[in-house]
Amino acid sequence: MRNSRIAGVGHYVPERVVTNKDLEKLMDTTDEWIRERTGIVERRYFVEGTDTTANMGARAAEKALEMANLQAEDLDMIVFATLSPDYVFPGSGVLLQRELGIKEIPALDVRNQCSGFIYALSVADQFIKTGMYNNVLVVGSEIHSSGLDFSTRGRGVSVIFGDGAGAVVLTPSQSSESGILSTHLHADGEFAEELAVLDPGSNKQERLTHEMIDEGTIFPHMNGNMVFKHAVTRFPEVIEEALHKNGYKPADIDMLIPHQANLRITSYIQQKMGLPVDKVMSNIHKYGNTTAASVPIALSEAMEEGRIKEGDLVCLAAFGSGFTWASALIRW
Ligand code: UT7
């Protein structure tokens, strides 16, 4: 079976910058608390009428296609990861397909939150490995800001999330020694409600009620401490799993791109894996946590900054709601 490789990467973030100081005006929080607990300084919020989950993904995809030297018509499939689709249904994949003007190729939405991009990458990788498709677009795009509780009640969650999109184009690798070496996906539904938006859900006779709005169950709920504890266990575990599978040690990693959940989590992983700071990508200070978009945005910026070169061993890793966690090891 052939490997797939990342032939192009791109990202798009909305123009609107929202600082911690801006949030201080909306809720009882401080710039100091947010920086110390999360490492976030600012994030981007979408501009209504300009940005949508699908069209931000399309902007990121155009850049990825350009880097891959491919046209949209060359794509065989779209895999779109998001927890914030434009509509309840259909998924954002078909909207992105329409935006790019490519008819009839399959468009699949993946709903695995912070791990969504790596899950989507793994799906695309399988289609290329089996020879079914050649060029697959993988997108992670999110709009959180229209669904957050900006009152003090929601401060533990709303200061964290931001909007943005990232994309990669996967194509077959010429060599079995390069490209995506392996992907590793995990889930544990026992903790499904520890980080979740519960309403409006299909399991209630009345999907949306005034009580849901008043009680705030339409907003994300997170047991931050519990998520934190699981994250610092699962991240190193799934990175080690990828290294072990391919016969590598942590010191062999040239660039680790973790999902940007919290700077403290990233620092913990970096120390636990014994990696120097410059081998671990971090841009959470600029964008906050963009869930499914965070890994491809970070990958795209690492490329722009010249921090990944041909032959490098690159590891992607994520943990989030579900709980789900995942990694991918790539010989660039
Ligand atoms: O991407 C998916 C995965 N997500 C994660 O990995 C997130 C994991 N969790 C976290 O990153 C952290 O748990 C948070 C950043 C969410 C919270 O940090 P923490 O250090 O765990 O704080 P905490 O929830 O224990 O809250 C400490 C205090 C509380 O006050 P009391 O009870 O000690 O008086 C909170 O009410 O900080 C308070 N607090 C805030 N204060 C100011 C919570 N949010 C805020 C806020 N501003 N925004």
Residues whose N, C-alpha, C, O or C-beta is under 5 A from the ligand:
A	BS01	UT7	D28 T29 T30 W33 R37 T38 C114 R155 G156 V159 G224 N225 V227 F228 A231 A261 N262 N289 F319 G320 S321
